[in-house]
């Protein structure tokens, strides 16, 4: 059986990352996509500022995470698995045959066994430190031809790694690669057999999983040490792919879970609903993001989708269209839904129609909210305090589809197109493209990570480490 193969290892002399500079979850520290402790590079290409690149067995859209001197990725591997393909329509699963347990027309789950793997690489060289198969079994549900069986990004507390493979199980490993515990949370139908994509998050000693599906949706809190269930909140929402957000404000922490009909803030200790917002129905793919004063939430208005920051299959009717963006005030309680004809109330600071992205999650940086649209290479910018548009639907020259979520650092906004081109935009009220960075031919839907001055970008075939340090 083939092993992970580092393809290139240019020695890069940077120190082991401190915990404050780790990238421990989807969208980095705090889950916001903002990197401040050490600035990642702003310019690169297939042969410029490439520290190393590694080929990873299997396919996955999970983002890499970085803990100290280690880079952690998950993947799912089978000898006969196809690679994800852009341009799919509704109902295309990996499995063939009549509609099965995956939902409406999603096909049957694959017949072959997959290895659900956690892989640890050395951050300096890209060499494999350890490679563990958490589970080897047939997937319990199908997935769309553009999705994978390892789309959820793992999360770490600096001592353990929590890898969630959707309906195929949750696994806890220590940083040495030893299994600590595992848990089966059940297997449930997903809309149109699209598969899963919501990543786990941590708050203190609690691990949270949002599992919205066609049968039995829930948000669950587990003891991170043991995997023991602490509480479980049943949800009325159907299939969703948004990652929950740990919203920390001056006086409180909320676990925010988006849903096609309502978005809710939960008490992390009890699972009780603290506030809820009616959003009218839509596609739940992009994840919430917030700062100490406001939370920015919404749902897309297109067809179904997948991914914690991904979207519906390309070509689906209306997939990935923008919906209303809401700014929830810190301290909100009760039902804060807007009345017809209003744009704000005691719990909502402002709302803007056609502003919430259908796929890639927005980023909030230096007083502005930035959102990229799934198709057309369009970007919009709004004042975080007022919702006033600085610019809307500016077309980035040469940009294609955006599935990876944008990130911010060093006064710049970075937008990774599915073809591996990163468009670097000047942060602020004026739209300006500063530079364009291209990597090798591949398919890029995974959201990048950054740590200690290095940037990690994952395609279907290759994981890149990019750094300006020599």
Secondary structure, DSSP 4 states (H G I P E B T S, - for coil): ----EEEEE-----PPPPGGG-B-STTSGGGSSB--SSPPPS--BTTBSEEEEEE-SSB--PPPEEETTEEEEEEEE-TTPPPP-TT--TT-BSS-SS--TTSSS--PPPSS-EEEEEEEEETTT--EEEEEEEEEE--SS--BTT--S--SPPEE-SSEEEEE-GGG-EEEEETTS-EEEEE-------GGG----PPPEEETTEEEEEE--SS--EEEEEETTT--EEEEEE-------PPPEEEE-SS-EEEEE--SSEEEEEETTT--EEEEEE--S-B--SPPEE-SSEEEEE-BSSS---STT--SPTTSTTTT--EEEEEEETT--EE-PPPTT-S--SSEEEEEEEEE-SSSPPEEETTEEEEE-SSSSEEEEEETTT--EEEEEEEPTT-----SPPEEETTEEEEE-TTSEEEEEESSSS--EEEEEE--SS---SPPEEETTEEEEE-SSEEEEEES--
